[in-house]
Each structure stands twice: as C-alpha cells, then as structure tokens.
Amino acid sequence: MNEGDDADDTAIVIALAAGGMLVVGGVSGMTAWYLRRLRLDAREVLGSSPDE
C-alpha cells in the first residue's frame, strides 16, 4: 500500500464521519421539532400549558 491509498482512506473516513454527523443532527433536529409540535397540540387540546 502506498501513501496515496492512505490519503484516500483518510478522506473517505472524514467524509463518512461528516455525513454521519449531518444525519444525526438532522434526526435530532426533526425529533425536537416533532416533540415541540406534539406539546403545542396537547396544549391546544387541554386548553392550558402542561407546565402548570
């Protein structure tokens, strides 16, 4: 294996790590948004905020 292969492998690992972080960030962001929607819907149905 020459140094060019090592550089390619490193680039692939970095790209996979960046893609993984984007996916995790997107999923957690969508989950937070969805939970916020559920909380707002529950507040409308109950007629009061769940914090009370």
Secondary structure as UniProt FT lines:
FT   HELIX           3..46
FT   TURN            50..51
//
